[in-house]
Amino acid sequence: MEGGTVVVGATDAPHTVRVLVDPHCGSCAKFERTGGEALLKLAGDGGLKVEYVLASFLDERGSGSGIAVNALRASVDKGKFAEYQAALFASQPKGRFTDELLLRIADGMPGLRGAGDFDKAVAEQTYKAWVGEAAEAFRATGARGTPLVLLDGKPLPARAAGSIFDGAALAAALK
């Protein structure tokens, strides 16, 4: 964890991809289904480090993004971030995220739920201050929306920008 971001992959990887997402963003859910897997594979291969900036700006509309970001942060402690994030986007509600929904999403991940840390973090908003750090990290980018993918601090070239919704094209653009 670095300054309100969740880091996946080798910290000494030759390239850094910064991904800005809001848990309630429909386009972010599409990105997770298409480009998210490609990013995790590249990170797993050691070719890049992925920094997830978990925005919660849609909370202004009552989306529950802030509590979802808190739950995502709690999943890091259990080593389940990527798995939980994929499940969270796959279960994105039409209404708002609730504690009950966040815990129900976690039910399918052995080792995440229980009377211990994760459930308590969701119920007590343990990472509320970190959610604020993540919101500040998002604001600091100057981004106006999500999803956004930056390669080594710069937006993808225009010809590759649309590739974030195509896993194979995204992987090719990042290589």
C-alpha positions as CSV (number, residue, x, y, z in Angstrom):
1,M,0.0,0.0,0.0
2,E,1.4,3.3,-1.1
3,G,-0.4,6.6,-0.5
4,G,-4.0,5.6,-0.9
5,T,-3.2,2.9,-3.5
6,V,-3.3,-0.8,-3.6
7,V,-0.2,-2.3,-5.3
8,V,-0.3,-5.6,-7.2
9,G,2.9,-7.1,-8.7
10,A,6.6,-6.7,-8.2
11,T,7.5,-3.3,-6.8
12,D,10.6,-3.3,-8.9
13,A,8.8,-4.0,-12.2
14,P,10.1,-2.0,-15.2
15,H,6.7,-0.3,-15.7
16,T,3.9,1.0,-13.5
17,V,0.3,1.0,-14.6
18,R,-2.0,3.2,-12.5
19,V,-5.7,2.2,-12.7
20,L,-8.4,4.6,-11.4
21,V,-11.7,2.9,-10.6
22,D,-14.8,3.6,-8.5
23,P,-16.6,0.4,-7.3
24,H,-20.0,1.7,-8.4
25,C,-18.8,2.8,-11.9
26,G,-20.5,0.6,-14.6
27,S,-17.6,1.3,-17.1
28,C,-15.2,0.2,-14.4
29,A,-17.1,-3.1,-14.0
30,K,-16.8,-3.6,-17.8
31,F,-13.1,-2.8,-17.6
32,E,-12.6,-5.3,-14.8
33,R,-14.3,-8.1,-16.9
34,T,-12.2,-7.3,-19.9
35,G,-8.9,-5.6,-19.1
36,G,-8.5,-6.4,-15.4
37,E,-7.6,-10.0,-16.0
38,A,-4.9,-9.0,-18.6
39,L,-3.4,-6.5,-16.1
40,L,-3.2,-9.1,-13.4
41,K,-1.5,-11.6,-15.7
42,L,1.1,-9.0,-16.8
43,A,1.7,-8.1,-13.1
44,G,2.0,-11.8,-12.2
45,D,4.6,-12.3,-15.0
46,G,6.7,-9.5,-13.5
47,G,6.4,-7.1,-16.4
48,L,4.6,-4.4,-14.5
49,K,3.4,-3.1,-11.2
50,V,-0.3,-2.1,-11.0
51,E,-1.3,0.6,-8.6
52,Y,-5.1,0.7,-8.0
53,V,-6.5,4.1,-7.0
54,L,-9.9,3.3,-5.5
55,A,-12.0,6.3,-6.0
56,S,-15.3,6.9,-4.2
57,F,-16.5,10.1,-6.0
58,L,-19.8,8.4,-6.9
59,D,-20.6,8.4,-3.2
60,E,-21.9,11.9,-3.8
61,R,-24.9,10.2,-5.5
62,G,-25.4,7.8,-2.6
63,S,-23.7,4.8,-4.3
64,G,-22.0,3.4,-1.2
65,S,-18.6,3.5,-3.0
66,G,-16.8,4.6,0.2
67,I,-17.9,1.6,2.1
68,A,-17.0,-0.6,-0.9
69,V,-13.5,0.9,-1.0
70,N,-13.2,0.2,2.8
71,A,-14.1,-3.4,2.1
72,L,-11.6,-3.6,-0.7
73,R,-8.9,-2.3,1.5
74,A,-9.8,-4.9,4.2
75,S,-9.5,-7.6,1.6
76,V,-5.8,-6.7,1.1
77,D,-5.0,-7.8,4.6
78,K,-6.3,-11.3,3.7
79,G,-4.4,-11.4,0.4
80,K,-7.7,-11.5,-1.5
81,F,-7.8,-8.0,-3.1
82,A,-7.8,-9.1,-6.8
83,E,-10.3,-11.8,-6.2
84,Y,-12.6,-9.6,-4.1
85,Q,-12.4,-6.7,-6.5
86,A,-13.4,-8.9,-9.4
87,A,-16.4,-10.3,-7.4
88,L,-17.4,-6.9,-6.2
89,F,-17.5,-5.5,-9.8
90,A,-19.4,-8.6,-11.0
91,S,-22.0,-8.1,-8.2
92,Q,-22.3,-4.3,-8.6
93,P,-25.8,-3.3,-7.4
94,K,-28.2,-1.1,-9.3
95,G,-28.8,0.7,-5.9
96,R,-26.1,1.3,-3.3
97,F,-23.5,-0.9,-1.8
98,T,-24.4,-2.0,1.8
99,D,-22.5,-3.8,4.4
100,E,-24.7,-6.8,3.9
101,L,-24.0,-6.9,0.2
102,L,-20.2,-6.5,0.7
103,L,-20.2,-9.4,3.2
104,R,-22.4,-11.6,0.9
105,I,-19.9,-10.9,-2.0
106,A,-17.1,-12.1,0.3
107,D,-18.9,-15.3,1.1
108,G,-17.6,-17.0,-2.0
109,M,-13.9,-16.4,-1.1
110,P,-12.6,-19.0,1.4
111,G,-10.5,-17.3,4.1
112,L,-12.0,-13.8,3.7
113,R,-15.1,-13.9,5.9
114,G,-15.4,-14.8,9.5
115,A,-15.9,-13.2,12.9
116,G,-12.4,-11.8,12.5
117,D,-10.8,-8.9,10.8
118,F,-12.7,-8.6,7.5
119,D,-16.2,-8.6,8.9
120,K,-15.2,-6.2,11.6
121,A,-13.5,-3.9,9.2
122,V,-16.6,-3.8,7.0
123,A,-19.0,-3.2,10.0
124,E,-16.8,-0.6,11.8
125,Q,-15.4,1.1,8.7
126,T,-11.9,0.4,10.0
127,Y,-10.2,1.9,6.9
128,K,-12.3,5.1,6.7
129,A,-9.1,7.3,6.9
130,W,-7.5,5.2,4.2
131,V,-10.6,5.7,2.0
132,G,-10.0,9.4,2.4
133,E,-6.3,8.9,1.3
134,A,-7.5,7.0,-1.7
135,A,-9.9,9.8,-2.6
136,E,-7.1,12.3,-2.3
137,A,-4.9,10.2,-4.5
138,F,-7.7,10.2,-7.1
139,R,-8.1,14.0,-6.9
140,A,-4.4,14.5,-7.2
141,T,-4.4,12.8,-10.7
142,G,-6.8,15.5,-12.0
143,A,-9.0,12.8,-13.5
144,R,-12.6,13.6,-14.1
145,G,-13.9,10.1,-14.3
146,T,-13.2,6.4,-14.2
147,P,-11.9,4.0,-15.4
148,L,-8.6,5.5,-16.3
149,V,-5.4,3.7,-17.1
150,L,-2.0,5.4,-16.9
151,L,1.2,3.8,-18.1
152,D,4.3,5.2,-16.3
153,G,2.3,8.3,-15.3
154,K,0.9,9.1,-18.7
155,P,-2.4,8.2,-20.4
156,L,-2.2,5.5,-22.9
157,P,-1.7,6.8,-26.5
158,A,-4.9,7.7,-28.2
159,R,-4.7,4.6,-30.5
160,A,-4.5,2.4,-27.5
161,A,-6.9,4.2,-25.1
162,G,-10.0,2.2,-26.3
163,S,-8.1,-1.0,-25.7
164,I,-8.8,-0.9,-22.0
165,F,-12.1,-2.7,-22.7
166,D,-10.3,-5.5,-24.7
167,G,-7.9,-7.6,-22.7
168,A,-5.7,-8.8,-25.6
169,A,-5.5,-5.3,-27.0
170,L,-4.7,-3.8,-23.6
171,A,-1.9,-6.4,-23.0
172,A,-0.5,-5.6,-26.4
173,A,-0.6,-1.8,-25.7
174,L,1.2,-2.2,-22.4
175,K,4.0,-4.5,-23.7
